[in-house]
């Protein structure tokens, strides 16, 4: 998977996540980086693409790649079920 393809796929996941959780682009700026909805979207991006966590951090307004990594690790350790964005019907 090329970088451009991975980022395009990650962007689709972001859009699906925003729609699924009823969030806007403005919400991404105002919500903390630890918001469970942001973490869920970030986790789905991490599982589904090769997009760097730095890209995810910037796109979801999560401060840094290290924060994305930390939040995903915390969610995994807590055993929180991941809420995946709905896949579009084909």
N, CA, C and O atoms as a DFTB+ gen file, in Angstrom:
360 C
 N C O
     1  1       0.863      -1.167       0.000
     2  2       0.000       0.000       0.000
     3  2       0.906       1.226       0.000
     4  3       1.754       1.361       0.883
     5  1       0.750       2.101      -0.948
     6  2       1.555       3.304      -1.016
     7  2       1.105       4.337      -0.009
     8  3      -0.008       4.278       0.513
     9  1       1.979       5.277       0.252
    10  2       1.660       6.315       1.244
    11  2       0.407       7.092       0.856
    12  3      -0.464       7.321       1.695
    13  1       0.311       7.500      -0.411
    14  2      -0.863       8.265      -0.833
    15  2      -2.139       7.447      -0.682
    16  3      -3.172       7.958      -0.249
    17  1      -2.053       6.160      -1.048
    18  2      -3.226       5.300      -0.914
    19  2      -3.598       5.133       0.561
    20  3      -4.777       5.185       0.913
    21  1      -2.607       4.937       1.414
    22  2      -2.850       4.779       2.846
    23  2      -3.482       6.011       3.444
    24  3      -4.401       5.912       4.257
    25  1      -2.996       7.169       3.049
    26  2      -3.564       8.407       3.581
    27  2      -4.969       8.642       3.043
    28  3      -5.825       9.168       3.754
    29  1      -5.210       8.258       1.802
    30  2      -6.559       8.390       1.245
    31  2      -7.522       7.481       2.007
    32  3      -8.645       7.877       2.320
    33  1      -7.078       6.273       2.298
    34  2      -7.905       5.339       3.062
    35  2      -8.127       5.863       4.485
    36  3      -9.233       5.771       5.019
    37  1      -7.078       6.409       5.092
    38  2      -7.187       6.971       6.444
    39  2      -8.162       8.140       6.458
    40  3      -8.938       8.292       7.402
    41  1      -8.128       8.954       5.434
    42  2      -9.047      10.088       5.354
    43  2     -10.494       9.605       5.250
    44  3     -11.393      10.200       5.844
    45  1     -10.718       8.529       4.497
    46  2     -12.069       7.953       4.419
    47  2     -12.526       7.495       5.799
    48  3     -13.679       7.701       6.180
    49  1     -11.613       6.872       6.548
    50  2     -11.945       6.400       7.896
    51  2     -12.287       7.583       8.797
    52  3     -13.228       7.514       9.587
    53  1     -11.525       8.664       8.679
    54  2     -11.815       9.864       9.475
    55  2     -13.218      10.364       9.154
    56  3     -13.999      10.646      10.063
    57  1     -13.540      10.474       7.884
    58  2     -14.860      10.981       7.484
    59  2     -15.976      10.063       7.981
    60  3     -17.009      10.538       8.454
    61  1     -15.770       8.748       7.873
    62  2     -16.762       7.794       8.363
    63  2     -16.918       7.913       9.878
    64  3     -18.031       7.864      10.402
    65  1     -15.794       8.071      10.573
    66  2     -15.835       8.211      12.024
    67  2     -16.560       9.469      12.458
    68  3     -17.370       9.437      13.384
    69  1     -16.272      10.578      11.790
    70  2     -16.956      11.829      12.113
    71  2     -18.466      11.662      11.936
    72  3     -19.255      12.093      12.778
    73  1     -18.847      11.038      10.842
    74  2     -20.271      10.826      10.570
    75  2     -20.880       9.894      11.621
    76  3     -21.950      10.170      12.164
    77  1     -20.198       8.809      11.891
    78  2     -20.715       7.814      12.851
    79  2     -20.929       8.406      14.239
    80  3     -21.932       8.128      14.897
    81  1     -19.970       9.228      14.675
    82  2     -20.048       9.801      16.015
    83  2     -20.732      11.166      16.052
    84  3     -20.844      11.772      17.117
    85  1     -21.186      11.649      14.909
    86  2     -21.883      12.930      14.866
    87  2     -20.976      14.101      15.196
    88  3     -21.407      15.077      15.810
    89  1     -19.719      14.001      14.786
    90  2     -18.745      15.057      15.059
    91  2     -18.495      15.897      13.820
    92  3     -18.712      15.453      12.692
    93  1     -18.035      17.118      14.053
    94  2     -17.654      18.007      12.959
    95  2     -16.146      18.237      13.026
    96  3     -15.484      17.854      13.991
    97  1     -15.626      18.864      11.993
    98  2     -14.205      19.236      11.997
    99  2     -13.905      20.151      13.183
   100  3     -12.849      20.039      13.805
   101  1     -14.835      21.054      13.496
   102  2     -14.648      21.969      14.629
   103  2     -14.567      21.198      15.947
   104  3     -13.835      21.590      16.856
   105  1     -15.320      20.103      16.047
   106  2     -15.271      19.283      17.260
   107  2     -13.883      18.696      17.467
   108  3     -13.430      18.568      18.604
   109  1     -13.208      18.340      16.389
   110  2     -11.867      17.778      16.513
   111  2     -10.919      18.767      17.188
   112  3     -10.041      18.373      17.956
   113  1     -11.103      20.033      16.899
   114  2     -10.252      21.067      17.498
   115  2     -10.562      21.274      18.974
   116  3      -9.660      21.543      19.767
   117  1     -11.834      21.151      19.346
   118  2     -12.222      21.477      20.720
   119  2     -12.153      20.298      21.691
   120  3     -12.032      20.501      22.899
   121  1     -12.228      19.082      21.180
   122  2     -12.191      17.908      22.053
   123  2     -10.755      17.569      22.447
   124  3      -9.831      17.810      21.671
   125  1     -10.558      17.011      23.645
   126  2      -9.210      16.631      24.050
   127  2      -8.691      15.451      23.226
   128  3      -9.472      14.685      22.660
   129  1      -7.395      15.317      23.167
   130  2      -6.781      14.220      22.418
   131  2      -7.127      12.852      22.973
   132  3      -6.976      11.844      22.283
   133  1      -7.589      12.806      24.206
   134  2      -7.946      11.540      24.838
   135  2      -9.430      11.189      24.665
   136  3      -9.893      10.185      25.208
   137  1     -10.166      11.994      23.925
   138  2     -11.590      11.726      23.720
   139  2     -11.764      10.318      23.138
   140  3     -11.117       9.979      22.147
   141  1     -12.620       9.505      23.738
   142  2     -12.779       8.118      23.285
   143  2     -13.166       7.977      21.812
   144  3     -12.806       6.995      21.163
   145  1     -13.890       8.944      21.297
   146  2     -14.270       8.882      19.875
   147  2     -13.062       9.100      18.984
   148  3     -12.910       8.428      17.963
   149  1     -12.199      10.037      19.365
   150  2     -10.963      10.255      18.612
   151  2     -10.071       9.019      18.691
   152  3      -9.493       8.591      17.692
   153  1      -9.969       8.453      19.891
   154  2      -9.129       7.273      20.086
   155  2      -9.658       6.105      19.254
   156  3      -8.876       5.350      18.676
   157  1     -10.973       5.957      19.192
   158  2     -11.571       4.896      18.394
   159  2     -11.245       5.067      16.910
   160  3     -10.876       4.105      16.236
   161  1     -11.378       6.269      16.415
   162  2     -11.060       6.543      15.003
   163  2      -9.573       6.287      14.759
   164  3      -9.201       5.666      13.763
   165  1      -8.731       6.763      15.665
   166  2      -7.276       6.561      15.531
   167  2      -6.944       5.070      15.524
   168  3      -6.099       4.624      14.748
   169  1      -7.603       4.306      16.383
   170  2      -7.357       2.872      16.431
   171  2      -7.744       2.181      15.142
   172  3      -7.043       1.282      14.677
   173  1      -8.849       2.593      14.568
   174  2      -9.283       2.003      13.308
   175  2      -8.309       2.365      12.183
   176  3      -8.010       1.530      11.330
   177  1      -7.820       3.595      12.181
   178  2      -6.814       4.005      11.190
   179  2      -5.562       3.142      11.358
   180  3      -5.005       2.643      10.380
   181  1      -5.130       2.974      12.602
   182  2      -3.914       2.202      12.890
   183  2      -4.063       0.741      12.446
   184  3      -3.122       0.153      11.912
   185  1      -5.237       0.164      12.665
   186  2      -5.484      -1.229      12.281
   187  2      -5.622      -1.414      10.773
   188  3      -5.276      -2.469      10.240
   189  1      -6.122      -0.399      10.091
   190  2      -6.522      -0.563       8.695
   191  2      -5.566       0.019       7.668
   192  3      -5.685      -0.283       6.480
   193  1      -4.619       0.845       8.097
   194  2      -3.727       1.506       7.131
   195  2      -2.285       1.493       7.641
   196  3      -2.006       1.081       8.767
   197  1      -1.393       1.951       6.788
   198  2       0.015       2.107       7.170
   199  2       0.348       3.576       7.410
   200  3       1.517       3.963       7.420
   201  1      -0.670       4.373       7.598
   202  2      -0.488       5.805       7.802
   203  2       0.259       6.053       9.116
   204  3      -0.091       5.460      10.136
   205  1       1.279       6.916       9.112
   206  2       2.025       7.194      10.342
   207  2       1.151       7.831      11.422
   208  3       0.208       8.563      11.121
   209  1       1.472       7.545      12.663
   210  2       0.697       8.103      13.764
   211  2       0.816       9.621      13.820
   212  3      -0.071      10.288      14.354
   213  1       1.887      10.174      13.283
   214  2       2.010      11.626      13.202
   215  2       0.910      12.231      12.343
   216  3       0.368      13.288      12.667
   217  1       0.585      11.556      11.249
   218  2      -0.501      12.022      10.387
   219  2      -1.820      11.954      11.155
   220  3      -2.618      12.891      11.123
   221  1      -2.036      10.838      11.843
   222  2      -3.261      10.660      12.618
   223  2      -3.389      11.742      13.688
   224  3      -4.458      12.321      13.877
   225  1      -2.282      12.006      14.382
   226  2      -2.294      13.031      15.438
   227  2      -2.668      14.387      14.873
   228  3      -3.483      15.106      15.452
   229  1      -2.078      14.735      13.749
   230  2      -2.364      16.034      13.138
   231  2      -3.805      16.102      12.646
   232  3      -4.494      17.098      12.863
   233  1      -4.253      15.046      11.987
   234  2      -5.590      15.053      11.384
   235  2      -6.699      15.068      12.429
   236  3      -7.725      15.722      12.245
   237  1      -6.487      14.339      13.534
   238  2      -7.516      14.258      14.569
   239  2      -7.290      15.254      15.705
   240  3      -8.007      15.239      16.705
   241  1      -6.286      16.123      15.541
   242  2      -5.982      17.128      16.568
   243  2      -5.708      16.448      17.917
   244  3      -6.304      16.794      18.937
   245  1      -4.783      15.463      17.892
   246  2      -4.447      14.705      19.095
   247  2      -3.060      15.052      19.630
   248  3      -2.456      14.246      20.338
   249  1      -2.559      16.206      19.312
   250  2      -1.293      16.762      19.796
   251  2      -0.053      16.165      19.146
   252  3       0.670      16.883      18.456
   253  1       0.221      14.861      19.342
   254  2       1.461      14.284      18.819
   255  2       1.297      12.792      18.549
   256  3       0.355      12.154      19.019
   257  1       2.245      12.254      17.776
   258  2       2.240      10.807      17.519
   259  2       2.387      10.044      18.825
   260  3       1.779       8.989      19.004
   261  1       3.196      10.575      19.740
   262  2       3.379       9.912      21.041
   263  2       2.064       9.844      21.807
   264  3       1.787       8.847      22.473
   265  1       1.255      10.892      21.718
   266  2      -0.040      10.883      22.399
   267  2      -0.969       9.851      21.771
   268  3      -1.681       9.140      22.481
   269  1      -0.965       9.765      20.445
   270  2      -1.793       8.761      19.773
   271  2      -1.390       7.373      20.265
   272  3      -2.244       6.565      20.629
   273  1      -0.108       7.106      20.272
   274  2       0.399       5.816      20.714
   275  2      -0.017       5.529      22.160
   276  3      -0.469       4.429      22.478
   277  1       0.139       6.517      23.016
   278  2      -0.211       6.358      24.428
   279  2      -1.706       6.097      24.600
   280  3      -2.100       5.227      25.377
   281  1      -2.528       6.840      23.885
   282  2      -3.977       6.677      24.008
   283  2      -4.423       5.301      23.492
   284  3      -5.292       4.666      24.089
   285  1      -3.831       4.849      22.394
   286  2      -4.185       3.530      21.863
   287  2      -3.754       2.433      22.828
   288  3      -4.472       1.452      23.021
   289  1      -2.590       2.600      23.429
   290  2      -2.098       1.634      24.407
   291  2      -3.004       1.585      25.636
   292  3      -3.329       0.505      26.129
   293  1      -3.407       2.744      26.124
   294  2      -4.307       2.803      27.284
   295  2      -5.646       2.144      26.981
   296  3      -6.181       1.406      27.808
   297  1      -6.181       2.409      25.805
   298  2      -7.466       1.818      25.431
   299  2      -7.349       0.302      25.351
   300  3      -8.250      -0.420      25.778
   301  1      -6.244      -0.175      24.805
   302  2      -6.032      -1.614      24.684
   303  2      -5.907      -2.256      26.067
   304  3      -6.507      -3.298      26.328
   305  1      -5.131      -1.633      26.947
   306  2      -4.943      -2.168      28.303
   307  2      -6.241      -2.156      29.098
   308  3      -6.491      -3.049      29.907
   309  1      -7.054      -1.152      28.868
   310  2      -8.329      -1.044      29.583
   311  2      -9.354      -2.035      29.054
   312  3     -10.387      -2.276      29.678
   313  1      -9.051      -2.606      27.891
   314  2      -9.964      -3.577      27.307
   315  2     -11.248      -2.975      26.806
   316  3     -12.267      -3.654      26.681
   317  1     -11.189      -1.687      26.521
   318  2     -12.390      -1.016      26.024
   319  2     -12.727      -1.549      24.643
   320  3     -11.847      -1.676      23.791
   321  1     -13.994      -1.859      24.420
   322  2     -14.375      -2.287      23.075
   323  2     -14.190      -1.128      22.096
   324  3     -14.523       0.019      22.394
   325  1     -13.668      -1.446      20.955
   326  2     -13.464      -0.417      19.938
   327  2     -14.746      -0.241      19.150
   328  3     -15.361      -1.213      18.711
   329  1     -15.132       0.980      18.979
   330  2     -16.315       1.290      18.184
   331  2     -15.816       1.688      16.809
   332  3     -15.281       2.780      16.620
   333  1     -15.996       0.791      15.854
   334  2     -15.471       1.049      14.516
   335  2     -16.474       1.858      13.707
   336  3     -17.683       1.647      13.799
   337  1     -15.950       2.789      12.914
   338  2     -16.852       3.516      12.010
   339  2     -17.561       2.548      11.079
   340  3     -16.977       1.551      10.653
   341  1     -18.791       2.830      10.767
   342  2     -19.554       1.961       9.874
   343  2     -18.931       1.959       8.493
   344  3     -18.501       2.999       7.994
   345  1     -18.882       0.787       7.878
   346  2     -18.375       0.691       6.509
   347  2     -19.515       1.039       5.568
   348  3     -20.655       0.624       5.774
   349  1     -19.195       1.808       4.529
   350  2     -20.261       2.189       3.591
   351  2     -20.770       0.955       2.815
   352  3     -20.000       0.054       2.480
   353  1     -22.040       0.943       2.550
   354  2     -22.623      -0.139       1.770
   355  2     -22.130      -0.029       0.337
   356  3     -22.046       1.058      -0.234
   357  1     -21.815      -1.159      -0.215
   358  2     -21.295      -1.173      -1.609
   359  2     -22.387      -1.615      -2.533
   360  3     -22.176      -1.700      -3.742
